[in-house]
Amino acid sequence: MRKPKRFNLLIVHGDGTRVLRLNLPRWVLYGGLTVLALAVSTLGAIYGDYISLKRQFSQVAGLQQQVVEQRALIDSFQGRIAEVRSEVSTWGGLHAKIWEPFGPEAGPARKGTGIGGGVPVRPALPGNRVALSQELDLLTATVNEEGQSLRALERFMVKAGRVLAALPSRWPVRGAVNSEYGRRLSPWTGVPEFHSGIDISSERGTSVKAPAPGTIIFAGSQGDYGNTVILDHGNDIRSLYGHLQKIQVTKGQQVQRGQVIALSGNTGKTTGPHVHYEILVKGQPVNPRGYLWD
């Protein structure tokens, strides 16, 4: 038997009253089925790609949110680090105010090579934001605490500054100490004697500077001390400088810390050029070492 070349398609209405009959060629049916299969396959592929893209967009959105959070965290850390740096930058001025009454010696400092005493810094693990945050919190707390301590010390130093500034804490001249304060053998007789100051070695003509502000109460020759200057610093504290070559101040003159008052020499009873330096408290000599700030 020969296969029919056409198909009859009956479409019946729901109530069965009407019937639609379509007489279709075989190739039309096969073509329609092929097109339908291609359409279903294409739609399936498109839907699969849509689902994949949707998943990828979701992942990208998550990554973008992480980037935003990381950026906010970094900005926060940078802000806190800037605060720490700002706090630390004020310490230099605080230290300058604190040590100003002691009057550090002018001139270049000699730098040595010895170092030591460091505490190793523990680096934060990469990606460990909690550990990094804790370390930064600890650093911030330490810096703030140290800053408060420095400011408290500054307030104390401001109040005590006038008293400290009046103390003869500078060396009047730099040099080796040839003879210390206290008992010694006389360089002339060899008999034990009491030395009321310290003898600082210096070449003739070396500038002798006031270790603190004060008033000149004596400037002239004084027996074994030769040319002598006595400076009253207030609070019953005086300083004496002997064996001077030339005196450059007069009695009653006000002088400031670091001002040149004389030139060192070899006048009076000496074995060589030096400066005899005494500090007297309520008229009694005391060891100048207790006042000198090295």
The 8 nearest C-alpha neighbors of each residue, nearest first, counted from 0:
[[1, 2, 3, 4, 5, 6, 25, 24],
 [0, 2, 3, 4, 5, 25, 6, 24],
 [3, 1, 4, 0, 5, 25, 6, 24],
 [2, 4, 5, 1, 6, 25, 0, 24],
 [3, 5, 25, 24, 2, 6, 26, 1],
 [4, 6, 24, 25, 3, 23, 22, 7],
 [7, 5, 23, 22, 24, 25, 8, 4],
 [6, 8, 22, 21, 23, 9, 20, 5],
 [9, 7, 21, 20, 22, 6, 10, 23],
 [8, 10, 20, 19, 21, 11, 7, 18],
 [11, 9, 19, 18, 20, 8, 12, 21],
 [12, 10, 18, 15, 17, 19, 9, 13],
 [13, 11, 15, 17, 14, 18, 16, 10],
 [12, 14, 15, 11, 16, 17, 10, 18],
 [13, 15, 16, 12, 17, 11, 18, 10],
 [16, 14, 12, 13, 17, 11, 18, 10],
 [17, 15, 14, 12, 18, 11, 13, 19],
 [16, 18, 12, 15, 11, 19, 14, 13],
 [19, 17, 11, 10, 12, 20, 9, 16],
 [20, 18, 10, 9, 11, 21, 17, 8],
 [19, 21, 9, 8, 10, 18, 22, 7],
 [20, 22, 8, 7, 23, 9, 19, 10],
 [21, 23, 7, 6, 8, 20, 5, 24],
 [24, 22, 6, 5, 21, 7, 25, 27],
 [23, 25, 5, 27, 26, 6, 4, 28],
 [24, 26, 5, 28, 27, 4, 6, 29],
 [27, 25, 29, 28, 24, 30, 31, 23],
 [28, 26, 30, 25, 24, 29, 31, 23],
 [29, 27, 31, 25, 30, 26, 32, 24],
 [28, 30, 26, 32, 31, 27, 33, 25],
 [31, 29, 33, 27, 28, 32, 26, 34],
 [32, 30, 28, 34, 33, 29, 27, 35],
 [31, 33, 35, 29, 30, 34, 36, 28],
 [34, 32, 30, 36, 31, 35, 29, 37],
 [33, 35, 37, 31, 36, 32, 38, 30],
 [36, 34, 38, 32, 33, 37, 31, 39],
 [35, 37, 33, 39, 38, 34, 40, 32],
 [38, 36, 40, 34, 35, 39, 41, 33],
 [37, 39, 35, 41, 36, 40, 42, 34],
 [40, 38, 36, 42, 37, 41, 43, 35],
 [39, 41, 37, 43, 38, 42, 36, 44],
 [42, 40, 38, 44, 43, 39, 37, 45],
 [41, 43, 45, 39, 44, 40, 46, 38],
 [44, 42, 40, 46, 41, 45, 39, 47],
 [43, 45, 47, 41, 46, 42, 48, 40],
 [46, 44, 42, 48, 47, 43, 49, 41],
 [45, 47, 49, 43, 48, 44, 42, 50],
 [46, 48, 44, 50, 49, 45, 43, 51],
 [49, 47, 51, 45, 46, 50, 52, 44],
 [50, 48, 46, 52, 47, 51, 53, 45],
 [49, 51, 53, 47, 48, 52, 46, 54],
 [52, 50, 48, 54, 53, 49, 55, 47],
 [53, 51, 55, 49, 54, 50, 56, 48],
 [52, 54, 50, 56, 51, 55, 49, 57],
 [53, 55, 57, 51, 52, 56, 50, 58],
 [56, 54, 52, 58, 57, 53, 59, 51],
 [57, 55, 59, 53, 58, 54, 52, 60],
 [56, 58, 54, 60, 55, 59, 53, 61],
 [57, 59, 55, 61, 56, 60, 62, 54],
 [60, 58, 56, 62, 61, 57, 63, 55],
 [59, 61, 63, 57, 58, 62, 56, 64],
 [62, 60, 58, 64, 59, 63, 57, 65],
 [63, 61, 65, 59, 64, 60, 66, 58],
 [62, 64, 66, 60, 65, 61, 59, 67],
 [63, 65, 67, 61, 62, 66, 60, 68],
 [66, 64, 62, 68, 63, 67, 69, 61],
 [65, 67, 63, 69, 64, 68, 70, 62],
 [66, 68, 64, 70, 65, 69, 71, 63],
 [69, 67, 65, 71, 70, 66, 72, 64],
 [70, 68, 72, 66, 71, 67, 65, 73],
 [69, 71, 73, 67, 72, 68, 66, 74],
 [70, 72, 74, 68, 69, 73, 75, 67],
 [73, 71, 69, 75, 70, 74, 68, 76],
 [74, 72, 76, 70, 75, 71, 77, 69],
 [75, 73, 77, 71, 72, 76, 70, 78],
 [74, 76, 72, 78, 73, 77, 71, 79],
 [77, 75, 73, 79, 78, 74, 80, 72],
 [76, 78, 80, 74, 75, 79, 81, 73],
 [79, 77, 81, 75, 76, 80, 74, 82],
 [78, 80, 82, 76, 81, 77, 75, 83],
 [79, 81, 83, 77, 82, 78, 76, 84],
 [82, 80, 84, 78, 79, 83, 77, 85],
 [83, 81, 79, 85, 80, 84, 86, 78],
 [84, 82, 80, 86, 85, 81, 87, 139],
 [83, 85, 81, 87, 86, 82, 88, 80],
 [84, 86, 82, 88, 83, 87, 81, 89],
 [85, 87, 83, 84, 88, 89, 82, 146],
 [86, 88, 84, 89, 90, 85, 83, 142],
 [89, 87, 85, 86, 90, 84, 91, 92],
 [90, 88, 87, 91, 86, 92, 93, 85],
 [89, 91, 93, 87, 92, 88, 94, 86],
 [92, 90, 94, 93, 89, 95, 88, 87],
 [93, 91, 95, 90, 94, 89, 96, 88],
 [92, 94, 90, 96, 95, 91, 97, 89],
 [93, 95, 97, 91, 96, 92, 90, 98],
 [96, 94, 92, 93, 98, 97, 99, 91],
 [97, 95, 93, 99, 94, 98, 92, 153],
 [96, 98, 94, 95, 99, 153, 156, 93],
 [97, 99, 95, 101, 100, 96, 94, 102],
 [98, 100, 96, 102, 101, 97, 95, 103],
 [101, 99, 164, 102, 98, 163, 160, 97],
 [100, 102, 99, 98, 103, 168, 164, 292],
 [101, 103, 99, 100, 104, 169, 98, 168],
 [104, 102, 101, 105, 169, 99, 98, 292],
 [103, 105, 102, 106, 169, 170, 257, 293],
 [106, 104, 103, 107, 102, 108, 257, 169],
 [105, 107, 108, 104, 103, 109, 173, 102],
 [108, 106, 109, 105, 104, 110, 103, 111],
 [109, 107, 110, 106, 105, 104, 111, 103],
 [110, 108, 111, 107, 106, 112, 105, 113],
 [109, 111, 108, 112, 107, 113, 114, 106],
 [112, 110, 113, 109, 114, 108, 115, 107],
 [111, 113, 114, 110, 109, 115, 108, 116],
 [114, 112, 111, 115, 110, 116, 109, 117],
 [113, 115, 112, 116, 111, 117, 110, 118],
 [116, 114, 117, 113, 118, 112, 119, 111],
 [115, 117, 118, 114, 119, 113, 120, 112],
 [116, 118, 115, 119, 114, 120, 113, 121],
 [117, 119, 120, 116, 115, 121, 114, 122],
 [120, 118, 117, 121, 122, 116, 115, 123],
 [119, 121, 122, 118, 117, 123, 134, 138],
 [120, 122, 119, 123, 124, 134, 118, 131],
 [123, 121, 120, 124, 131, 125, 134, 119],
 [122, 124, 131, 125, 130, 121, 127, 134],
 [123, 125, 127, 126, 122, 130, 131, 128],
 [126, 124, 127, 123, 128, 131, 122, 130],
 [125, 127, 128, 124, 123, 131, 129, 130],
 [128, 126, 124, 125, 130, 129, 131, 123],
 [127, 129, 131, 130, 126, 132, 125, 124],
 [128, 130, 132, 131, 127, 133, 134, 126],
 [131, 129, 133, 132, 128, 127, 134, 123],
 [132, 130, 128, 134, 133, 129, 123, 135],
 [131, 133, 135, 129, 130, 134, 128, 136],
 [134, 132, 136, 130, 135, 131, 137, 129],
 [133, 135, 137, 131, 136, 132, 130, 138],
 [134, 136, 138, 132, 137, 133, 139, 131],
 [135, 137, 133, 139, 134, 138, 132, 140],
 [136, 138, 134, 140, 135, 139, 141, 133],
 [139, 137, 135, 141, 136, 140, 142, 134],
 [138, 140, 136, 142, 141, 137, 135, 143],
 [139, 141, 137, 143, 138, 142, 144, 136],
 [142, 140, 138, 144, 139, 143, 145, 137],
 [141, 143, 145, 139, 144, 140, 146, 138],
 [144, 142, 146, 140, 145, 141, 139, 147],
 [143, 145, 141, 147, 146, 142, 140, 148],
 [146, 144, 148, 142, 147, 143, 141, 149],
 [145, 147, 143, 149, 144, 148, 142, 150],
 [146, 148, 150, 144, 145, 149, 151, 143],
 [149, 147, 145, 151, 146, 150, 152, 144],
 [150, 148, 152, 146, 151, 147, 153, 145],
 [149, 151, 153, 147, 152, 148, 146, 154],
 [150, 152, 148, 154, 153, 149, 147, 155],
 [153, 151, 149, 155, 150, 154, 156, 148],
 [152, 154, 150, 156, 155, 151, 97, 149],
 [155, 153, 157, 151, 152, 156, 150, 158],
 [154, 156, 152, 158, 153, 157, 159, 151],
 [155, 157, 159, 153, 160, 158, 154, 152],
 [158, 156, 160, 154, 155, 159, 153, 161],
 [157, 159, 155, 156, 160, 154, 161, 162],
 [160, 158, 156, 162, 157, 161, 155, 163],
 [161, 159, 157, 163, 156, 162, 158, 164],
 [160, 162, 164, 163, 159, 165, 158, 157],
 [161, 163, 165, 160, 164, 159, 166, 234],
 [164, 162, 160, 166, 165, 161, 100, 159],
 [163, 165, 100, 161, 162, 166, 160, 211],
 [164, 166, 162, 163, 211, 232, 212, 161],
 [165, 167, 163, 164, 168, 211, 162, 232],
 [168, 166, 210, 211, 169, 290, 165, 291],
 [167, 169, 291, 290, 292, 166, 210, 101],
 [170, 168, 210, 291, 167, 292, 171, 102],
 [169, 171, 172, 210, 291, 173, 168, 292],
 [172, 170, 208, 207, 210, 209, 169, 173],
 [173, 171, 170, 207, 174, 208, 206, 199],
 [174, 172, 170, 171, 175, 201, 199, 200],
 [173, 175, 200, 199, 201, 176, 172, 177],
 [174, 176, 200, 199, 177, 173, 201, 198],
 [175, 177, 199, 178, 198, 200, 174, 179],
 [176, 178, 198, 199, 175, 200, 179, 197],
 [179, 177, 198, 197, 176, 180, 199, 194],
 [180, 178, 197, 181, 176, 198, 196, 177],
 [179, 181, 196, 197, 194, 195, 286, 178],
 [182, 180, 194, 193, 195, 179, 183, 196],
 [181, 183, 193, 192, 194, 191, 180, 184],
 [182, 184, 191, 192, 193, 185, 181, 194],
 [185, 183, 191, 189, 190, 192, 186, 182],
 [184, 186, 189, 190, 187, 188, 191, 192],
 [187, 185, 189, 188, 184, 270, 190, 183],
 [186, 188, 185, 189, 190, 184, 270, 269],
 [189, 187, 190, 185, 186, 184, 191, 192],
 [188, 190, 185, 184, 186, 187, 191, 183],
 [189, 191, 184, 185, 188, 192, 183, 187],
 [192, 190, 184, 183, 185, 189, 182, 193],
 [191, 193, 183, 182, 184, 185, 190, 194],
 [192, 194, 182, 181, 183, 195, 191, 180],
 [195, 193, 181, 180, 196, 182, 192, 183],
 [194, 196, 180, 284, 193, 181, 277, 197],
 [197, 195, 277, 180, 276, 194, 275, 286],
 [196, 198, 179, 180, 276, 178, 275, 199],
 [199, 197, 275, 178, 177, 274, 176, 273],
 [200, 198, 176, 274, 273, 174, 175, 177],
 [199, 201, 273, 174, 175, 176, 177, 198],
 [202, 200, 273, 174, 272, 199, 205, 203],
 [201, 203, 205, 272, 204, 273, 263, 264],
 [204, 202, 264, 263, 205, 272, 201, 244],
 [203, 205, 262, 263, 202, 264, 206, 244],
 [204, 206, 263, 262, 203, 202, 207, 201],
 [207, 205, 262, 259, 261, 208, 204, 263],
 [206, 208, 261, 171, 172, 262, 259, 260],
 [209, 207, 259, 171, 257, 258, 260, 210],
 [208, 210, 257, 256, 211, 258, 171, 259],
 [211, 209, 169, 167, 256, 171, 168, 257],
 [212, 210, 256, 167, 209, 165, 166, 255],
 [213, 211, 255, 256, 254, 165, 232, 209],
 [212, 214, 232, 231, 254, 253, 230, 211],
 [213, 215, 253, 231, 230, 252, 251, 216],
 [214, 216, 230, 250, 251, 252, 217, 229],
 [217, 215, 250, 229, 251, 230, 214, 231],
 [218, 216, 229, 250, 228, 215, 219, 230],
 [219, 217, 228, 250, 227, 249, 229, 216],
 [218, 220, 226, 227, 217, 221, 228, 246],
 [221, 219, 226, 225, 227, 222, 218, 224],
 [220, 222, 225, 224, 227, 226, 223, 219],
 [223, 221, 224, 225, 220, 267, 268, 226],
 [222, 224, 267, 268, 225, 221, 269, 242],
 [225, 223, 241, 267, 242, 222, 221, 227],
 [267, 226, 224, 266, 242, 220, 221, 223],
 [227, 225, 220, 243, 219, 242, 241, 266],
 [226, 228, 241, 219, 240, 220, 218, 225],
 [229, 227, 218, 240, 217, 239, 230, 219],
 [228, 230, 239, 217, 238, 216, 215, 240],
 [229, 231, 215, 238, 237, 214, 216, 213],
 [232, 230, 237, 214, 213, 233, 236, 215],
 [233, 231, 213, 236, 237, 165, 212, 230],
 [232, 234, 235, 236, 231, 213, 165, 237],
 [233, 235, 236, 232, 165, 280, 162, 281],
 [236, 234, 281, 233, 280, 237, 232, 282],
 [237, 235, 280, 234, 232, 233, 279, 231],
 [238, 236, 231, 279, 230, 232, 278, 280],
 [237, 239, 278, 230, 277, 229, 279, 231],
 [240, 238, 229, 277, 276, 228, 278, 230],
 [241, 239, 276, 228, 227, 275, 274, 229],
 [240, 242, 227, 275, 224, 243, 274, 226],
 [243, 241, 266, 225, 265, 224, 226, 267],
 [244, 242, 263, 264, 226, 241, 245, 262],
 [243, 245, 264, 263, 262, 266, 265, 242],
 [244, 246, 262, 261, 243, 247, 263, 226],
 [247, 245, 261, 248, 260, 262, 243, 244],
 [246, 248, 261, 260, 245, 249, 259, 262],
 [249, 247, 260, 246, 252, 250, 218, 261],
 [250, 248, 252, 218, 251, 215, 247, 217],
 [249, 251, 215, 216, 217, 252, 218, 248],
 [250, 252, 215, 216, 214, 249, 253, 217],
 [253, 251, 215, 250, 214, 249, 254, 248],
 [252, 254, 214, 213, 215, 251, 255, 212],
 [255, 253, 212, 213, 214, 252, 258, 256],
 [256, 254, 212, 258, 257, 211, 213, 209],
 [255, 257, 211, 212, 209, 210, 258, 254],
 [256, 258, 208, 209, 210, 255, 259, 211],
 [257, 259, 208, 209, 255, 256, 260, 254],
 [260, 258, 208, 207, 261, 206, 209, 257],
 [259, 261, 247, 248, 208, 207, 258, 246],
 [262, 260, 246, 247, 207, 245, 259, 206],
 [263, 261, 206, 204, 245, 205, 244, 207],
 [264, 262, 243, 244, 205, 204, 203, 274],
 [265, 263, 244, 203, 243, 272, 242, 266],
 [264, 266, 272, 242, 271, 244, 243, 269],
 [267, 265, 242, 225, 264, 243, 226, 244],
 [225, 268, 266, 223, 224, 242, 269, 222],
 [267, 269, 223, 224, 266, 225, 270, 242],
 [270, 268, 271, 267, 265, 266, 272, 242],
 [269, 271, 268, 272, 186, 265, 187, 273],
 [270, 272, 269, 265, 273, 264, 200, 266],
 [273, 271, 265, 264, 202, 203, 201, 200],
 [272, 274, 200, 201, 199, 264, 198, 263],
 [275, 273, 199, 198, 241, 242, 263, 276],
 [274, 276, 198, 241, 240, 197, 199, 196],
 [277, 275, 240, 197, 196, 239, 274, 198],
 [278, 276, 196, 239, 238, 287, 279, 195],
 [277, 279, 238, 287, 284, 237, 285, 239],
 [278, 280, 284, 283, 237, 282, 236, 285],
 [281, 279, 236, 282, 283, 235, 284, 237],
 [282, 280, 235, 283, 279, 236, 237, 284],
 [281, 283, 280, 279, 284, 235, 237, 236],
 [282, 284, 279, 280, 281, 285, 278, 195],
 [285, 283, 279, 278, 195, 280, 282, 277],
 [286, 284, 278, 279, 287, 283, 280, 195],
 [285, 287, 288, 180, 289, 196, 284, 278],
 [288, 286, 289, 290, 278, 285, 291, 277],
 [289, 287, 291, 286, 290, 292, 180, 197],
 [288, 290, 287, 286, 291, 285, 292, 168],
 [291, 289, 168, 288, 287, 167, 292, 166],
 [290, 292, 168, 288, 169, 289, 293, 170],
 [293, 291, 168, 169, 290, 101, 170, 103],
 [292, 291, 169, 170, 168, 103, 104, 288]]
